[in-house]
């Protein structure tokens, strides 16, 4: 029977409401399920298995068994399967976007953009698979030969967030599969169905049973299931994207087993605009960056520093763009900003605006919650006269709030920009090449946007410093290296040499 959904899929087989383990669609051992809510209406529209710790071993054992043969396949074969998967993802982009829109709330056009961005990882790592190479090195002792080889590490576990549910799965899995690893994915409770749809397409592409496994779970079981994954002796690598608070807990769990770990954690990204910047260019870039997915991205601009000479003019430009945004359900034609994904996000936005106003800041545009549609909506907001003591400056916002901070000198703003425990991304706009070079070197972040707010792509190494985590995803060599081990072989020759 076709599923009863609030939208139509061209390929109805993409909708699955069971977990995917060892090539089979399975319920939780407890039989329990949980509801998935549409952020645009606040109403449930589907369900998925509420797996718990008891469901982990079967998935990991399946991945471990599959690894024994998967690791021996040729890199070219793995690349060919990735390219088949890539083609299927692109062919079903609209259906995948419909699912993402109803899980996350983001507008359909934005969800389609996520699918296009996400497919960049399957394409990129298909190419990387055949470029994993070892080396032959000279030695200090005559008659010796030194060889290094790289091999897949084993079963990997991916703990995936809800804000980019397709992109985060593919960025992790494509690298793992190219390296020769198998994967158990735990999607966020808000967005399990998009991960399951990817499993449908992976199976169609020809990935063997057990290579790709998806365990869904609810919010209540997320900590215990995640802990069981992190502690399982057959899991050799864990990759986590989420908050710094939870990332620290994941690191502690993995420390006991000395597991290889990649952490992509929270951000508090500064966005610097100097007097000599092209203000229209900066305003356009900031509009796309700040209000994409209603501000719910880890690398969005959190603190917008504008030099005093152009502060008022830039505030006017940004307010005009914020006022032009159309808020509504992501599936409604013409919507340019959807709801927040969770009601807790709305509550946090309200608290940040209230704190700002109480402490002397000024709301220029927006600042209120609510919508006639009943979802988790908050208006696109611009706040002027912000200062460094506000919650907006100290905490990651994850909301559609653009807070403008005034500065006078380059030295001052660099010090203020770096005055955070986070170091995921930074942005600046200037036409002074000397300043641009100084900022690239002096801003403390894992990636720097130079006259751009859009820098994330499959070829760009992605990852933070400081409390924003460690390890890299995407990019050449380093990302696939997160799923590899290196062995050194030393051979002593006999006879003449």
Secondary structure, 3 states (H helix, E strand, C coil): CCCCCCCCCCCHHHCCCCEEECCEEECCCCCCEEEEEECCCCEEEEEEECCCHHHHHHHHHHHHHHHHHHCCCCHHHHHHHHHHHHHHHHHCHHHHHHHHHHHHCCCHHHHHHHHHHHHHHHHHHHHHHHHCCCEEECCCCCCEEEEEEEEECCEEEEECCCCCHHHHHHHHHHHHHHHCCEEEEECCCCCHHHHHHHHHHHHHHCCCCCCEEECCCCHHHHHHHHHHHHHCCCEEEEEEECCHHHHHHHHHHHHHCCCEEEEECCCCEEEEECCCCCHHHHHHHHHHHHHHHHHCCCCCEEEEEEEHHHHHHHHHHHHHHHHHCCECCCCCCCCCECCCCCHHHHHHHHHHHHHHHHCCCEEEECCCECCCCCCCCECCEEEEEECCCCHHHHCCCCCCEEEEEEECCHHHHHHHHCCCCCCCEEEEECCCHHHHHHHHHHCCCCEEEECCCCCCCCCCCECCCHHHEECCECCCCHHHHCCEEEEEEEEECCCCC
